[in-house]
Amino acid sequence: MDVEIMVKGMNCSHCENAVKQAVEQLSGVSHIDAHLDSGRVKVSYNQEEITLEEICDVIEHQGYEVDR
């Protein structure tokens, strides 16, 4: 499944990389693309291995706000 998540608080390339690294380590995530300028994070994942809620929780655990 492909989803686009709006993330608030990414202010620099370090923020963008922190989100990418945290999400790409999750089992079931096959691709992530974060865009600092728009606040959009595009994620491709297998719904049988991980939920959107779990992905959003990991992003929030990194200190960013997810527009759910």
Buried (B, 14 or more C-beta within 10 A) or exposed (E): EEEEBEBEBBEEEEBBEBBBEBBEEBEBBEEBEBEBEEBBBEBEBEEEEBEBEBBBEBBBEBEBEBEE
